[in-house]
Amino acid sequence: METMLLTAYVLVWPLVTAIVLLVISTAFIKEWREAKREGRDII
């Protein structure tokens, strides 16, 4: 049982991290394109 929990943790953690990175990257690209279209700086 312990081995299965550890295996699930090891397999799920990178997936959760990848999803979070994808959400952050998508939001950044959306904001960047919007700022570029409006002619303003992103910072």
Backbone as ProteinMPNN parsed JSONL, in Angstrom:
{"seq_chain_A": "METMLLTAYVLVWPLVTAIVLLVISTAFIKEWREAKREGRDII", "coords_chain_A": {"N_chain_A": [[0.831, -1.202, 0.0], [1.908, 1.248, 0.806], [3.864, 1.59, -1.12], [2.337, 1.958, -3.415], [1.068, 4.407, -2.874], [3.259, 6.122, -2.761], [4.184, 5.837, -5.375], [1.99, 6.876, -6.796], [2.085, 9.514, -5.89], [4.584, 10.356, -6.911], [4.063, 10.175, -9.634], [1.903, 11.909, -10.018], [2.634, 14.444, -9.08], [4.468, 15.804, -10.969], [2.625, 16.184, -13.043], [0.7, 17.915, -11.905], [2.346, 20.124, -11.467], [3.043, 20.744, -14.118], [0.545, 21.489, -15.148], [-0.015, 23.799, -13.652], [2.116, 25.427, -14.506], [1.416, 25.641, -17.206], [-1.009, 27.071, -17.031], [-0.121, 29.516, -15.925], [1.678, 30.344, -17.932], [-0.029, 30.57, -20.156], [-1.741, 32.646, -19.318], [0.136, 34.717, -19.106], [1.011, 35.01, -21.779], [-1.378, 35.782, -22.964], [-1.849, 38.275, -21.687], [0.44, 39.62, -22.582], [0.101, 39.74, -25.385], [-2.211, 41.311, -25.458], [-1.273, 43.71, -24.315], [0.651, 44.384, -26.202], [-0.941, 44.821, -28.43], [-2.37, 47.051, -27.587], [-0.347, 48.842, -27.375], [1.179, 49.307, -25.072], [3.464, 49.016, -22.256], [4.276, 45.922, -20.649], [5.119, 45.836, -18.103]], "CA_chain_A": [[0.0, 0.0, 0.0], [2.8, 2.402, 0.884], [4.533, 1.722, -2.405], [1.369, 2.502, -4.379], [0.882, 5.818, -2.556], [4.469, 6.82, -3.18], [4.179, 5.827, -6.838], [0.97, 7.837, -7.225], [2.612, 10.85, -5.593], [5.669, 10.643, -7.847], [3.504, 10.338, -10.971], [0.935, 13.006, -10.069], [3.275, 15.733, -8.791], [4.884, 16.502, -12.192], [1.425, 16.556, -13.79], [0.155, 19.116, -11.263], [3.291, 21.203, -11.75], [2.915, 21.09, -15.535], [-0.723, 22.194, -15.326], [0.157, 25.143, -13.088], [2.997, 26.149, -15.429], [0.639, 25.92, -18.408], [-1.962, 28.141, -16.716], [0.638, 30.767, -15.775], [2.212, 30.718, -19.249], [-1.152, 30.997, -20.997], [-2.172, 33.965, -18.852], [1.18, 35.683, -19.457], [0.97, 35.246, -23.227], [-2.602, 36.55, -23.228], [-1.603, 39.65, -21.248], [1.486, 40.174, -23.432], [-0.512, 40.082, -26.669], [-3.129, 42.428, -25.236], [-0.464, 44.916, -24.113], [1.291, 44.703, -27.48], [-1.979, 45.361, -29.298], [-2.735, 48.377, -27.088], [0.834, 49.684, -27.436], [1.681, 49.661, -23.742], [4.421, 48.083, -21.672], [3.659, 44.911, -19.798], [5.529, 46.115, -16.715]], "C_chain_A": [[0.871, 1.26, 0.0], [3.489, 2.665, -0.45], [3.599, 2.337, -3.439], [1.125, 3.988, -4.13], [2.083, 6.639, -3.0], [4.546, 6.902, -4.703], [3.174, 6.846, -7.373], [1.455, 9.272, -7.003], [3.664, 11.256, -6.615], [5.125, 10.876, -9.253], [2.588, 11.551, -11.088], [1.609, 14.356, -9.887], [3.766, 16.455, -10.048], [3.686, 16.946, -13.039], [0.804, 17.829, -13.221], [1.053, 20.317, -11.554], [3.181, 21.669, -13.198], [1.631, 21.866, -15.803], [-0.618, 23.624, -14.812], [1.03, 25.994, -14.008], [2.252, 26.528, -16.707], [-0.344, 27.066, -18.18], [-1.249, 29.491, -16.616], [1.149, 31.249, -17.137], [1.113, 31.234, -20.168], [-1.624, 32.39, -20.606], [-1.151, 35.036, -19.224], [1.129, 36.023, -20.94], [-0.263, 36.065, -23.604], [-2.409, 38.028, -22.86], [-0.586, 40.352, -22.157], [0.916, 40.596, -24.787], [-1.449, 41.279, -26.544], [-2.36, 43.739, -25.069], [0.187, 45.345, -25.426], [0.279, 45.348, -28.434], [-2.362, 46.783, -28.896], [-1.548, 49.339, -27.078], [1.355, 50.126, -26.079], [2.664, 48.607, -23.257], [3.705, 47.103, -20.765], [4.022, 45.144, -18.324], [5.222, 47.571, -16.401]], "O_chain_A": [[0.594, 2.217, -0.724], [3.673, 3.813, -0.854], [4.029, 3.152, -4.255], [0.988, 4.754, -5.085], [1.928, 7.729, -3.551], [4.933, 7.934, -5.251], [3.48, 7.593, -8.301], [1.247, 10.139, -7.851], [3.637, 12.375, -7.127], [5.672, 11.694, -9.993], [2.508, 12.16, -12.155], [1.178, 15.333, -10.5], [3.495, 17.648, -10.183], [3.747, 17.993, -13.685], [0.423, 18.724, -13.976], [0.561, 21.404, -11.853], [3.223, 22.869, -13.467], [1.63, 22.801, -16.603], [-1.082, 24.556, -15.469], [0.715, 27.157, -14.259], [2.442, 27.626, -17.231], [-0.496, 27.934, -19.039], [-1.722, 30.49, -17.159], [1.057, 32.436, -17.45], [1.303, 32.222, -20.877], [-1.879, 33.224, -21.474], [-1.527, 36.141, -19.616], [1.197, 37.193, -21.314], [-0.191, 36.941, -24.466], [-2.764, 38.919, -23.632], [-0.735, 41.535, -22.463], [1.216, 41.685, -25.277], [-1.478, 42.151, -27.413], [-2.756, 44.765, -25.622], [0.262, 46.537, -25.725], [0.601, 46.296, -29.15], [-2.643, 47.621, -29.753], [-1.72, 50.526, -26.801], [1.917, 51.214, -25.957], [2.704, 47.482, -23.755], [2.663, 47.413, -20.188], [3.313, 44.699, -17.421], [5.482, 48.031, -15.289]]}, "name": "protein", "num_of_chains": 1, "seq": "METMLLTAYVLVWPLVTAIVLLVISTAFIKEWREAKREGRDII"}
